[in-house]
Amino acid sequence: MPDIIKEAEYIRNMVSNGMYDISTHATQRMNERNMFFDEMEDIILNHKFKLAKDDGNNERYEFYTNTKDKIIVALGSGMMIPVIVTVIKGGSKNE
């Protein structure tokens, strides 16, 4: 099991230095939901997080706000740069 706090801080450090990738899917969702990069980065840097699993049982980090905005980040074993997988705004159902 990963050290959740250590990995989340690693993701935050990488994001604060602009060292992350963003999937095409996440970019599309950001456009659909009118979310800007600074808002996405703020959620990662300044809000709560938890370790979760996707439908394929892959671990991912979810950074989220009280208003149900959520950024899902993959940091698989051996990955140097975190990947923003998708964004959810206000609890929207479609990832």
N, C-alpha and C positions, 0 to 999 in steps of 0.2 A: 504494500500500500504506500502511495506517495506521501511525502510530507506536505500536506495540503497548504499550510501557511507559507512554507518556504517557496513552493511552486507558484502560489498566487502572488507573492511579493516579486518573484522573478518575472512573472507576466507583467505586473504593474511597472517594474523597472524598465522592461523592454518597451512597453507602450509609451512611457514617459520620455523615452529617448527616440521614439519614432521607429523602433525596430520591430515591426510586426508585418505580417501579410494579412490581406483581407480577401476572402473568397469572392468569386463572381456572384454567388448567391447572396452573400451578405451585402455586397454593394447594391444589388438589385433591391433587396429588402429595405436598405437605408433610403434609397430613392423613393420607393413606394410609400414609406412611412415618414418622409420628410425629416429624417434624422441626419444631422451633420456630424462630421468627424470629431469636432470638439465635444459635442454632446456624448458621442460614443466613448471617447477617451475619458471623459469625466466620470461616466458610470464605472468604467474599469478602475480608474485611479482612486475614486472617492466613496464608493458604495460597498455594500455587502457582497459576499461571494460564498459559493458552496461548490463542492465537487458533486457531479451528477453523472449519469450514464445516458447515452442516446439509445435509440431503438436497436442498434447493433451491439449494445453492451460496451461501447467505447467510452472511456472516461473523458469528461470535458468539464471545464470550469464555467460556471454561470455567475456573472456579475450582474446585480440587479438593484433596483430602487424600490421604494415604498409604493410608487405608482405603477409598478409591474413592468417598467421598462427593463429589458434584459439583453445582455450581450453574451453570446456563447462563444467560448474560446477553446480551441484544441491545443493541447501541448502533449503530444504523444511521446513515448520513450524515444530518446535519441533526437527529438526535435530541438533545434537551437532557437528557432524563431516562432513565437506563438502565431496562430492563425485564427482570425476572427471568422467564425463559421456562419453565424447569422445574428440578426438583431430582431428583437420583439419590442414593440412600443405599446405601452398601456395594456398589456395582456392580450394582444392580438393572437388569434389561434394559429394562423398559418406561419410556420417558421420559414 
